[in-house]
Amino acid sequence: MYPASFRFSALPAILSILTASAFAQQAPPAPGPPPTIVKVKDDLFIVQNQANTMGDLIAYGGNATAYVTDAGIILIDSKSDREHDDLIAKLKTVTDKPIKYVILTHNHGDHTGGAAKIAAMGASVVISEADRGNMVRAGDKYIPDFGYIGQADLTLGGKRAELRQFRGHTRGDTAVYLPAERTIVLGDLLTTADTIPMIVSYADGGSWTDWTISIDQILKMDFDNVIPGHGPMISKQRLAEMREKFGTMMQRIHAMVREKKTEQDIQQALIKEFNWGAGPSAGNIAGMMIELR
């Protein structure tokens, strides 16, 4: 998820998820302090924004997760282009190993923006073929060489990362399961910061209905920790609670559409009942009224 001012090639997707005409007329919000590196386990780290605001998202990108092995780093998402040097510097505080692989959870620029520079350093970049297609259609300057369909497994330095394709935020979201660490990385299938609400990108093939199916499938997997695209890590139990909340919200939208409520009526109800529907998430409501009618 990223605003229209972040990258011009992103504009088609943004038109479907933000009220971009109003947003684009405003100066980009100022970012907070630079990202920090958070230790999850001995070999697993998150380069995570501190303020978790839209200003942070524009300047720094989303979360980047580093899985350190004896043979190098598996990096999940690449933050923004401008954050590249700081990302590399922060990784050097925990290991002297090079980045060998970059797994992109989806095609949005706040997760893919740094990939070109990391690829130039010698890393291989992987994304689902569906979201690679989104990048091609958007005219992105950098397109990863490797696209997978359905699932892929990657082993480096004796450590395993399992890539599983889902649909929700986009048509080809990648969840990265790290079985030895009992951790799963979900990209923007999940955000945990209220300041950056969860949305789907209809222009990139996203679907709230499929989001619930995807999360239900993910919850059947064996893990303890969940790393989102934006915001702090949460537990599996908290993910189940969020699945319940948004499932209930979708049922509420369906009922209000059947009652012929207006978009404004629905928005007001969602803000009051679910603390969702203002800011960037407001742009999702019209699409949800069609999808969930």
WOBEL-V223424 format. One record per residue. N is the residue number from 1. RES is the residue in one small letter. PHI is phi in radians with two decimals (* if undefined). OMEGA is omega in whole degrees, -180 to 180 (999 if undefined). NEAR is the number of other ideal C-beta (glycine too) atoms within 12 Angstrom. Layout:
# WOBEL-V223424
[[N/RES/PHI/OMEGA/NEAR] [N/RES/PHI/OMEGA/NEAR]]
This chain:
# WOBEL-V223424
[[1/m/*/-178/51] [2/y/-2.84/-175/47] [3/p/-1.38/-175/39] [4/a/-1.06/-179/33] [5/s/-1.32/-175/25] [6/f/-1.26/180/37] [7/r/-2.78/-173/32] [8/f/-1.04/-178/19] [9/s/-1.14/180/25] [10/a/-1.45/-169/39] [11/l/-0.97/-179/25] [12/p/-1.01/180/25] [13/a/-1.18/-177/44] [14/i/-1.17/-179/36] [15/l/-1.05/-179/23] [16/s/-1.58/-174/31] [17/i/-2.15/178/39] [18/l/-2.31/169/39] [19/t/-1.43/-165/27] [20/a/-1.18/-176/26] [21/s/-1.07/178/13] [22/a/-1.35/-176/15] [23/f/-1.12/-174/26] [24/a/-1.17/-180/19] [25/q/-1.39/-179/12] [26/q/-1.67/173/18] [27/a/-1.17/178/12] [28/p/-0.99/179/21] [29/p/-1.13/-179/22] [30/a/-1.22/178/14] [31/p/-1.34/173/25] [32/g/-1.46/180/22] [33/p/-1.10/-178/17] [34/p/-1.03/179/24] [35/p/-1.02/176/36] [36/t/-2.08/177/24] [37/i/-1.81/-175/29] [38/v/-1.98/178/24] [39/k/-1.45/175/21] [40/v/-1.64/174/32] [41/k/-2.51/-173/23] [42/d/-0.95/-176/14] [43/d/-2.03/-176/28] [44/l/-2.34/-174/36] [45/f/-2.41/174/35] [46/i/-2.07/168/40] [47/v/-1.59/-164/42] [48/q/-2.19/176/38] [49/n/-1.15/-176/42] [50/q/-1.55/-176/25] [51/a/-1.51/-179/25] [52/n/0.92/176/29] [53/t/-1.93/174/26] [54/m/-1.09/175/36] [55/g/-1.09/175/27] [56/d/-1.09/-178/37] [57/l/-1.02/-179/45] [58/i/-1.15/-174/38] [59/a/-1.37/-169/32] [60/y/-1.92/-174/44] [61/g/1.50/-179/44] [62/g/-1.59/178/52] [63/n/-1.12/170/49] [64/a/-2.18/-177/50] [65/t/-1.91/-178/50] [66/a/-1.96/176/49] [67/y/-1.86/-172/47] [68/v/-1.63/176/34] [69/t/-2.20/178/29] [70/d/-1.13/-177/17] [71/a/-1.76/-179/20] [72/g/2.46/-176/30] [73/i/-1.81/163/41] [74/i/-1.69/-178/45] [75/l/-1.81/180/50] [76/i/-1.86/-173/49] [77/d/1.26/-166/50] [78/s/-2.20/-178/50] [79/k/0.96/-175/48] [80/s/-1.68/178/38] [81/d/-1.05/-176/29] [82/r/-1.24/-179/23] [83/e/-1.55/-172/37] [84/h/-0.95/-174/30] [85/d/-1.07/179/20] [86/d/-1.18/177/28] [87/l/-1.04/-179/43] [88/i/-1.10/180/29] [89/a/-1.09/-179/15] [90/k/-1.20/178/28] [91/l/-1.12/180/37] [92/k/-1.21/176/20] [93/t/-1.35/-178/17] [94/v/-2.04/179/25] [95/t/-2.82/173/28] [96/d/-1.73/-179/13] [97/k/-1.37/179/24] [98/p/-1.40/172/26] [99/i/-1.32/-180/40] [100/k/-1.74/-179/31] [101/y/-2.35/169/42] [102/v/-2.09/175/48] [103/i/-1.80/179/49] [104/l/-1.68/-177/57] [105/t/-1.28/175/49] [106/h/-2.93/-167/52] [107/n/-1.61/-174/51] [108/h/-1.37/-169/50] [109/g/-1.11/178/45] [110/d/-1.33/175/47] [111/h/-2.03/-178/53] [112/t/-1.79/-169/50] [113/g/-1.03/-179/38] [114/g/-1.59/-172/38] [115/a/-1.13/-177/47] [116/a/-1.06/-179/25] [117/k/-1.19/179/28] [118/i/-1.25/175/41] [119/a/-1.08/179/28] [120/a/-1.13/176/18] [121/m/-1.45/177/25] [122/g/1.97/-179/15] [123/a/-1.41/172/32] [124/s/-1.61/-176/29] [125/v/-2.00/-175/39] [126/v/-2.21/175/40] [127/i/-2.60/175/46] [128/s/-1.10/180/38] [129/e/-1.10/179/27] [130/a/-1.10/-179/30] [131/d/-1.42/169/46] [132/r/-1.08/176/33] [133/g/-1.08/175/23] [134/n/-1.04/180/37] [135/m/-1.16/178/38] [136/v/-1.12/-179/20] [137/r/-1.12/180/21] [138/a/-1.35/-179/30] [139/g/1.30/179/17] [140/d/-1.05/-179/31] [141/k/-1.18/180/19] [142/y/-1.94/177/29] [143/i/-2.14/178/26] [144/p/-1.03/179/34] [145/d/-1.31/-171/20] [146/f/-1.97/173/25] [147/g/-2.22/179/28] [148/y/-2.01/179/29] [149/i/-2.14/173/20] [150/g/1.50/179/17] [151/q/-2.77/177/21] [152/a/-2.70/178/26] [153/d/-2.09/-177/21] [154/l/-2.27/178/32] [155/t/-2.13/180/22] [156/l/-2.46/179/29] [157/g/0.97/178/22] [158/g/1.41/-180/15] [159/k/-1.95/-169/30] [160/r/-1.98/172/20] [161/a/-2.14/-179/41] [162/e/-1.86/-179/32] [163/l/-1.71/179/37] [164/r/-2.26/-177/35] [165/q/-1.56/177/37] [166/f/-2.33/172/42] [167/r/-2.12/179/33] [168/g/-3.11/177/44] [169/h/-1.12/174/49] [170/t/-2.32/179/46] [171/r/-1.35/-174/34] [172/g/-2.48/179/41] [173/d/-1.06/175/47] [174/t/-1.89/168/52] [175/a/-1.73/-178/44] [176/v/-1.95/-178/50] [177/y/-1.72/178/36] [178/l/-1.96/-170/40] [179/p/-1.06/-178/21] [180/a/-1.16/-179/23] [181/e/-1.74/-178/35] [182/r/0.89/-175/19] [183/t/-2.36/174/36] [184/i/-2.22/-180/43] [185/v/-1.92/-169/45] [186/l/-1.93/-175/49] [187/g/0.97/-176/51] [188/d/-1.50/161/50] [189/l/-1.08/-180/51] [190/l/-2.60/165/48] [191/t/-2.22/-175/43] [192/t/-2.04/177/32] [193/a/-1.73/180/31] [194/d/-1.06/-180/22] [195/t/-1.27/176/26] [196/i/-2.24/-171/38] [197/p/-1.20/175/39] [198/m/-1.17/175/44] [199/i/-2.50/168/44] [200/v/-2.01/177/44] [201/s/-1.77/-180/45] [202/y/-1.07/-180/33] [203/a/-1.13/179/31] [204/d/-1.78/175/41] [205/g/1.48/179/30] [206/g/-1.27/-177/39] [207/s/-2.76/175/32] [208/w/-1.21/178/37] [209/t/-1.05/179/26] [210/d/-1.26/175/26] [211/w/-1.04/-180/41] [212/t/-1.13/178/31] [213/i/-1.10/-179/21] [214/s/-1.10/-179/37] [215/i/-1.14/176/37] [216/d/-1.05/178/21] [217/q/-1.17/-180/24] [218/i/-1.11/-178/34] [219/l/-1.14/176/29] [220/k/-1.37/-179/17] [221/m/-1.41/-173/26] [222/d/-1.74/180/17] [223/f/-2.70/177/31] [224/d/-1.98/-172/24] [225/n/-1.94/180/32] [226/v/-2.22/179/42] [227/i/-1.79/-177/47] [228/p/-1.54/176/42] [229/g/-1.30/178/50] [230/h/-2.52/179/47] [231/g/1.73/-176/35] [232/p/-1.34/177/26] [233/m/-1.10/177/33] [234/i/-2.28/178/27] [235/s/-1.55/175/21] [236/k/-1.08/179/26] [237/q/-1.07/179/15] [238/r/-1.16/176/21] [239/l/-1.07/178/35] [240/a/-1.08/179/22] [241/e/-1.15/179/19] [242/m/-1.22/175/33] [243/r/-1.06/179/32] [244/e/-1.15/-179/19] [245/k/-1.05/-176/24] [246/f/-1.30/173/38] [247/g/-1.11/177/24] [248/t/-1.12/179/19] [249/m/-1.09/178/34] [250/m/-1.13/176/35] [251/q/-1.09/179/21] [252/r/-1.14/178/29] [253/i/-1.10/179/36] [254/h/-0.99/-179/22] [255/a/-1.13/-179/20] [256/m/-1.20/176/28] [257/v/-1.12/178/25] [258/r/-1.11/177/14] [259/e/-1.46/179/15] [260/k/1.08/174/12] [261/k/-1.24/178/21] [262/t/-1.37/177/15] [263/e/-1.02/179/24] [264/q/-1.13/177/16] [265/d/-1.06/-179/21] [266/i/-1.14/179/36] [267/q/-1.03/-179/29] [268/q/-1.07/179/19] [269/a/-1.15/-179/24] [270/l/-1.16/178/33] [271/i/-1.10/-177/21] [272/k/-1.21/-171/15] [273/e/-1.61/-172/19] [274/f/-2.22/-176/28] [275/n/0.94/-178/18] [276/w/-2.56/177/34] [277/g/2.16/175/35] [278/a/-1.78/177/22] [279/g/1.05/-177/31] [280/p/-1.02/-177/38] [281/s/-1.23/179/34] [282/a/-1.03/-179/27] [283/g/-1.22/178/33] [284/n/-1.50/-168/44] [285/i/-1.14/-179/43] [286/a/-1.03/177/26] [287/g/-1.13/179/32] [288/m/-1.17/178/38] [289/m/-1.10/177/30] [290/i/-1.39/-177/18] [291/e/-1.12/-170/23] [292/l/-1.82/-176/29] [293/r/-1.23/999/19]]
